[in-house]
Amino acid sequence: MNETALSRRLITCRLLALGLIPALALSGCKKEEAPAPEVTVQAEHPEQGSMSEHITADAILAPLAQAAIQPKISAPVKKFYVQRGAKVKQGQLLAVLENGDLIGGAQDNKGAYEAAQAAYATATKAQVPEDVQKAETDFAQAKANLDLNTSIVNNRKQLFAEGAIPGRDLDTAQAALVQAQAAYDTAAKHLESMQKVNREAELKTAQGQLTSAEGKYKAAAAQVSFTEIRSPINGVVTDRPLYAGETPAGGAALITVMDTSSLLAKAHIAQSLAQQMKIGDEAEISVPGIIDPVPAKVALISPALDSGSTTIEIWLKADNKKGALKVGTPVKVSVTGHTVENALKVPVSSILTGEDGSKSVMVVGSDNTAQKKAVQTGIQDGDDIQIKQGLIASDTVITTGAYGLDKGTKVKIGKPDEDEDKPAGDKGGDKD
C-alpha cells in the first residue's frame, strides 16, 4: 500500500468515528482486537519433607571466663613475668609490686607471734601448774595441822575430865584448834580459786596474747601476698597496659586474663522464641571472615526478661581451642527450633501478605491464568516456609513475579528475563 492510499484510509476511518458517513460504506475500517497480555513467571510445585525452624539473632562473642586483676594495694610494679598473649595457669605468678617495707613489717610481726607462742607455752606448762601445786601443798599442811590440833583438844578434854591437867591447858589447845581451822579454810579457798578462777584467767590471758600476735602476723603476711599478682583462672593474657616501675591507678586493672578455650555468643531474642529452646540445643554461629558456620550449643537461657528490652538473653557455647574466634566479634547465631516432619513447603518469595496480615499465593490454573489462594503458614526454614492450609502438592505455585499480578492474568512459566535475553534480530515483526 502506497503512502497516498494509506492517508485516504486514515481520513475515512476518522469520518466514520465522527458519524459523518455510513458504517456500511467503510467495511474496510474494521477495528482489530489486541491480544491478551502474557506475563512470564517462575513457578514450581510445593515440596514435602522435614523442615526445622531456625531462630536467628545478632550476638557478640564473649570469653568463657574473664579476670581484670586489680591490685589491693597501691605500689609501683617491681617486675612483670608475662606479656600480652601469654597462656597462664590458675595460681601462676604474673607480676610483683614493690614490697620491701611490707616484708619488714611481716618479719617484725612474725617475731612477736613467736614470742607469744613461747609465753603461752610457759603459762600453760610451767607457771600455772606451779602455782596450783603450791596451793595444794599449803592446803595439805593446813589440813594436817587442823587434824593435829583436833586430836590434842580431844586428848586434853579427856585428861581435864579426869583432873589430870588444869583448865588453862585445855583452853590453849582449843585456841590453837581455832587458828588451825582458820588456816585450813583459807588454804582450801585459795586452792579452789587457783583450780577454777586464777588458772582459767591465766590461760585466757596467755591465749588472748597469742591470738592477737597471730592476727597481726597474718595481716602483715597478707599485705605481702597482695604484692604478688597471680592469675585466678586458666587463660590468656589479653591486656597488660603498664610497664615495670609504673604505679597502676586506683580501680584500674593491672592485667586482664581471659579463658578463650570456648567462647559464648550472647544474644537477646523474643520470649516466644526462647520458649522453643532448651539447654543443649544445636546451633550455629556465622563469623565474619570464616566461611563455614561454627557449631555451637545453647548453654544458658535466662530465667528472667531483660528489664530494658523485654527480651531474653541466651548464651551459645562454641569450642575455640584453635583460637580462630576473637572476643568482641559481632556474629550471627542460628538455633534449631521446632521441627516438622513431612511438611508442605514453598519458597518464602511466593508468599503475599495483605494489609490485614493475611497470607496468600498465586498459582497457575488449568487455563494458564493466575489464580489467588489464601494460605496458612507455619515455620520458616531458610528460604522455605511451611504451608499448613490452602495448598496441595499438585498446585503450581508462582515463586517469582506474583507481586502485583492480577487474578486471571495469562502467564507463561519461564525465566522473567527470557525475552530480554533474545537478540534484537530474533524478535518478531515485519521487515521493510
Phi, psi and omega in degrees: 000129181278175186293323182294315181295322180295322180293321178295317181300319180295320180295319181296317180296326179292321178296323177297317181296331181271359178075023183271344178223153181297148181292333183292334181283351185235048179297340180281353181260034180295129182281131180268134178282137180284141178294149179296139181292150180235127184254133177274127181227168170255140183210156179200163178279149175300146177260155177239138180167179180285140176214148182235143176281134179248116180272119184246152179196161173274146182212169177235135179283132180231155180288157177294324176209152182213141178224110172266099191279119178250129179298144179276346177232159179261115180199152178295154178284124178278316182199141171259142178249357181222158174246168176297136182094352181286139175275133184231158178254158177300130180088355182290141179285123183257322182200161177228134176266163177299127188215020181301314181294324181290324178296319178298316178296322179295320179295321178298315180290331177294319178298317178297324179293317179294322177297320178294324177297316179296318179296322179294319179296320179296317182294323184274332186252344184234295190295308184296313177299324180296317178296320179293319179298320178296318179297323179293320179295315178299320180295319180295318179296318179296322180292319179295319179295321178296316181297319180297313181294326176297317179296319180296315180299317181297318180295316182291330175298319180292317180294322180295322179295329180274353180080019183277337181228159177283167182292330181295331178295322177293318180298319180297318180294320179293323177295319178295325178294319178299317179295319179295322178294320179295317179297324179295314180299320180295316180295323180294315179295321180296318178296317179298320179295318179295322182286328186251305189273299185298318180298315180296319180294318179298317180294319180294321179297314179296319180294320179296318178296321179293317180296318179298315180295322179294318179297318179296321180294316180295322178296318179293320178295324178295320177300321177294318181295331179293341179277351177259111183271115181241153182280129178278349183220165168281139179172206182233139176287115182258344180206135176210083192285342186255169174243165178301136182099342179272152180254123180294143177291154180300128180084356181270146180284134177277318179216141176245128179240133178235142172268103183253017178297330170223148179243155179248125173267111185260121182227162176241129181228167180292151181299322181297327179282323181295331180292344178274354185256164171212159180300131180099354178299145178289146181209170178224149178237123177265117186248131177302132179091349177247123188292308184274141176298147180269125179292147181208173177223152178290120183256335182206138171235115186302136179282356183223154177287147173289124186296333183276330186234359183054032174249175180243134180274134175236151177241132173249128183259127181233140179291140181218037181296332179278349177077019181287332182268143183243137179297137179093357181287129173284131185225172173249133179244150179221124181245132178285119182256231184295137179246136178240125177273144177054048181274147173271122187225150178225164176296145179300329182296343181274350183277130176251132181249124180280171179297333179271005179090359180289151181250143178206167175225160173256131178241159178269119180283178181294337179263020179060034174245155180281131178233142183263135178231130176283139182226161172244122185264163179235231184282160178243135180231095182067240180270000181251151178225144182282138174251112180279320181215152173111343181227157171236166187297336183274351179294147175256107187265131177283118183263333179224129179102005182281335183294127180078004180278126180281150176296135180090358179291135176293134181230154175230130182278124180177193177280142181300330182256027184299314181288326183292335182282345181286144174296155183300327183288343183273347183286149182291161178144156179286145175254140176292000000 
